[in-house]
Amino acid sequence: MDEAACRRFQRSVEFAGRKWNGAILLAGVRGARRFSEYRATVDGISDRLLAARLKELEAEGVIERHVKATTPVTITYTPSASGLQLIELLQPLVEWDAGHMAAREGGDAARDAG
């Protein structure tokens, strides 16, 4: 991997792994649209931090913000095509984690029994 690819790799891993990003994207994929739905789905996040992360995810192009001129104004957030692609690309990592953790836990159990 050349230097430029290493930097892109590092940037991608840091973005995907930043606290709350994955949970917020997953909430959107699972149907959250309004701020209150994200807050109810993403356990433990403060309103201030959720608002900041939604704004950052929108700036990165993985969340789209939609404003509907109603009274009061309705604002919704949906995963963009890029956000959906990111979730898809993370699936193999989730599968790796499941196998890796199962193997580690099995090894820990064997060591504990010995």
C-alpha positions as CSV (number, residue, x, y, z in Angstrom):
1,M,0.0,0.0,0.0
2,D,1.5,3.3,-1.0
3,E,1.6,6.4,1.2
4,A,-1.5,8.1,-0.2
5,A,-3.5,4.8,0.2
6,C,-2.2,4.5,3.8
7,R,-3.5,8.0,4.5
8,R,-6.9,7.3,2.9
9,F,-7.1,4.0,4.9
10,Q,-6.3,5.8,8.2
11,R,-8.8,8.6,7.4
12,S,-11.5,6.0,6.6
13,V,-11.0,3.9,9.7
14,E,-11.0,7.0,11.9
15,F,-14.2,8.3,10.4
16,A,-16.0,4.9,10.6
17,G,-14.7,4.3,14.1
18,R,-15.4,7.7,15.5
19,K,-17.7,7.4,18.6
20,W,-21.4,7.6,17.7
21,N,-20.9,7.6,13.9
22,G,-21.7,4.0,13.4
23,A,-24.7,4.0,15.8
24,I,-26.2,7.1,14.1
25,L,-25.8,5.6,10.6
26,L,-27.3,2.3,11.8
27,A,-30.2,4.2,13.4
28,G,-30.9,5.9,10.0
29,V,-30.7,2.6,8.1
30,R,-33.1,1.1,10.6
31,G,-35.7,3.9,10.0
32,A,-34.9,6.8,12.3
33,R,-35.7,10.1,10.5
34,R,-36.4,12.8,13.1
35,F,-34.0,14.0,15.7
36,S,-36.1,12.6,18.5
37,E,-36.0,9.1,16.8
38,Y,-32.2,9.2,16.5
39,R,-32.0,10.3,20.2
40,A,-34.3,7.4,21.2
41,T,-32.3,4.9,19.2
42,V,-28.8,5.9,19.9
43,D,-28.6,5.2,23.6
44,G,-26.4,7.4,25.8
45,I,-25.8,10.3,23.3
46,S,-26.5,13.9,24.5
47,D,-28.7,16.2,22.4
48,R,-25.8,18.5,21.8
49,L,-23.5,15.7,20.6
50,L,-26.1,14.2,18.4
51,A,-26.8,17.5,16.7
52,A,-23.0,18.0,16.2
53,R,-22.6,14.5,14.8
54,L,-25.5,14.8,12.4
55,K,-24.1,18.0,11.1
56,E,-20.7,16.4,10.7
57,L,-22.1,13.4,8.9
58,E,-24.1,15.7,6.7
59,A,-20.9,17.6,5.8
60,E,-19.2,14.3,5.0
61,G,-22.1,13.4,2.7
62,V,-23.2,10.2,4.5
63,I,-26.4,11.8,5.9
64,E,-28.9,14.0,4.1
65,R,-30.8,16.7,5.9
66,H,-34.3,17.5,4.6
67,V,-36.2,20.5,5.7
68,K,-40.0,20.6,5.1
69,A,-41.7,24.0,5.3
70,T,-44.5,23.0,7.7
71,T,-45.5,24.6,11.0
72,P,-43.4,23.9,12.9
73,V,-40.7,23.1,10.4
74,T,-40.0,19.4,9.9
75,I,-36.4,18.3,9.7
76,T,-35.5,14.8,8.8
77,Y,-32.2,13.0,8.3
78,T,-31.7,10.0,6.1
79,P,-28.6,8.0,5.1
80,S,-27.3,9.1,1.7
81,A,-26.2,6.7,-1.0
82,S,-22.7,7.1,0.3
83,G,-23.9,6.4,3.8
84,L,-25.6,3.2,2.7
85,Q,-22.5,2.2,0.8
86,L,-20.4,2.7,4.0
87,I,-22.8,0.5,6.0
88,E,-22.5,-2.2,3.3
89,L,-18.7,-1.9,3.3
90,L,-18.6,-2.3,7.1
91,Q,-20.5,-5.6,7.0
92,P,-17.4,-7.7,6.4
93,L,-15.8,-6.0,9.4
94,V,-18.8,-6.9,11.5
95,E,-18.5,-10.5,10.4
96,W,-14.8,-10.6,11.1
97,D,-15.4,-9.2,14.6
98,A,-18.0,-11.9,15.3
99,G,-15.6,-14.7,14.3
100,H,-12.6,-13.0,15.9
101,M,-14.3,-12.4,19.2
102,A,-15.8,-15.9,19.3
103,A,-12.4,-17.4,18.8
104,R,-10.9,-15.1,21.5
105,E,-13.6,-15.9,23.9
106,G,-13.2,-19.6,23.2
107,G,-9.5,-19.3,23.8
108,D,-10.1,-17.4,27.1
109,A,-12.6,-20.1,28.2
110,A,-10.1,-22.9,27.4
111,R,-7.3,-21.1,29.3
112,D,-9.6,-20.5,32.3
113,A,-10.6,-24.2,32.4
114,G,-7.0,-25.3,32.2
